[in-house]
Amino acid sequence: MKKSVVYGLRITNEFEYAKTEIRNNWVVDHGLSTIDYLHTMKTDLNEIEAALRAILKSHVPTLRVRKDEKNVLELCGKKETMQGKQKVDGFYFGSVVPKPKDIRLYYFPIYTHPTEFAPSDELKKCLKGKSCFHIKKLSLELEKEITEMVLKGVELYDKDGVI
């Protein structure tokens, strides 16, 4: 039986699809056909932006929307607090900013609490600088990881009393 690899997926026989992804010699079952799995990979920047905006907005009202415009979604805490040496109306949390070649996710908790996060290799590849992720493709795993990372940031900031 000849096996081939297409977009990191193992395909057996001519039309029989394995429901697995090959990553670092580990096989992870997704419960999806190869075709379904490929369709879950978001490559359209509008879809990626919508997904990232939804992840951040899911934490409102714990967080407050500071800006929601076509070119930026910015969230912050609701409490007046000190950010550095300056008193602000809400501690900055994160932003989604569309750019021509990718969608930027600015995520401040990874800057303020770097030891609390251990991003996967896939997410590390998107990290430019200390807290900015350049997202060009959004897989199911990456979307889930970002969702969990944002939740952890909300929990950390809530514990610190800044949101």
C-alpha positions in Angstrom: 0.0 0.0 0.0 1.6 3.3 -1.1 1.3 6.2 1.3 1.7 9.8 0.4 1.8 13.0 2.4 -0.4 15.9 1.4 -0.4 19.1 3.5 0.9 17.0 6.5 -2.0 14.5 6.2 -1.5 10.8 5.6 -3.6 9.4 2.8 -4.0 5.7 2.3 -5.2 4.0 -1.0 -6.6 6.2 -3.7 -9.8 7.5 -2.2 -9.6 6.3 1.4 -8.7 9.2 3.7 -6.9 8.8 7.0 -8.5 10.9 9.7 -5.1 11.9 11.1 -2.5 14.6 11.0 1.2 13.8 11.0 3.1 16.1 13.3 6.5 15.3 14.9 6.0 11.5 14.3 2.8 11.6 16.4 -0.6 10.8 14.9 -3.5 12.9 16.2 -7.1 11.8 15.4 -9.3 14.7 14.4 -12.4 12.7 13.5 -12.5 14.5 10.1 -11.9 13.3 6.5 -8.8 14.8 4.8 -11.1 17.0 2.7 -13.0 18.3 5.8 -9.7 18.9 7.6 -8.3 21.0 4.7 -11.5 23.1 4.7 -11.1 23.8 8.5 -7.7 25.5 7.8 -8.6 29.1 7.5 -6.4 30.9 4.9 -8.8 33.7 4.0 -7.7 36.8 6.0 -11.3 37.9 6.5 -12.1 34.5 8.1 -9.0 34.7 10.3 -9.8 38.2 11.4 -13.4 37.2 12.2 -12.2 34.2 14.2 -9.7 36.2 16.2 -12.2 39.0 16.9 -14.7 36.4 18.1 -12.1 34.9 20.5 -11.4 38.3 22.1 -15.0 39.5 22.1 -16.1 36.3 23.9 -14.5 37.8 27.0 -16.7 40.9 27.1 -18.0 42.0 29.6 -15.0 40.9 31.7 -13.0 42.9 29.2 -14.1 46.2 27.7 -14.0 47.1 24.0 -11.9 50.2 23.7 -12.0 50.4 19.9 -14.0 48.4 17.4 -13.3 49.8 14.0 -12.7 48.3 10.6 -8.9 48.5 11.1 -8.7 47.5 14.7 -10.4 45.8 17.6 -8.8 46.7 21.0 -9.8 45.3 24.4 -8.8 46.4 27.8 -9.8 46.0 31.4 -12.7 47.9 33.0 -10.9 49.2 36.1 -8.8 52.3 36.4 -5.3 51.1 37.1 -1.6 51.9 36.7 0.0 50.8 33.5 3.7 51.5 34.1 3.8 55.0 35.6 0.6 56.1 34.0 -3.0 55.8 35.3 -5.2 54.4 32.5 -9.0 53.8 32.2 -8.4 50.1 31.5 -5.3 47.9 31.4 -4.5 47.1 27.8 -5.2 43.4 27.0 -5.0 42.9 23.3 -5.9 43.9 19.7 -6.7 42.4 16.3 -5.3 44.4 13.5 -5.7 43.4 9.8 -2.8 44.0 7.5 -2.4 43.2 3.8 -0.5 39.9 4.2 -1.7 38.7 7.6 -3.8 39.4 10.7 -1.9 40.7 13.7 -2.9 39.6 17.2 -1.3 41.9 19.8 -1.6 40.0 23.1 -0.2 41.8 26.1 -0.5 39.1 28.8 2.3 37.1 27.1 4.5 40.2 27.6 3.5 40.9 31.2 3.5 37.2 32.2 6.0 35.4 29.9 6.7 32.5 32.2 3.0 31.6 32.3 2.8 30.7 28.6 4.4 27.9 26.6 3.3 28.4 23.0 3.5 25.5 20.6 6.0 25.5 17.8 3.2 26.5 15.3 2.3 29.5 17.5 5.9 30.4 18.1 6.4 30.7 14.3 3.8 33.4 14.3 5.3 35.4 17.2 7.2 38.5 16.1 8.8 40.3 18.9 7.5 39.7 22.4 3.7 40.0 22.1 2.6 40.3 18.4 1.4 37.3 16.4 1.3 37.5 12.6 -1.4 35.0 11.6 -1.5 33.9 7.9 -3.2 30.5 8.3 -5.4 29.4 11.2 -5.7 25.7 11.8 -8.1 24.1 14.3 -5.3 23.5 16.7 -3.9 27.0 16.5 -7.4 28.5 16.9 -8.0 26.3 20.0 -4.5 27.2 21.4 -5.2 31.0 20.9 -8.6 30.6 22.6 -7.0 28.9 25.6 -4.2 31.4 25.7 -6.6 34.3 25.8 -8.7 32.7 28.5 -5.5 32.2 30.6 -4.6 35.8 30.1 -8.0 36.9 31.3 -7.6 34.7 34.4 -4.2 36.0 35.1 -5.2 39.7 34.8 -8.3 39.0 36.9 -6.2 37.4 39.6 -3.8 40.5 39.4 -6.8 42.8 39.8 -6.1 44.8 36.6 -9.3 44.0 34.8 
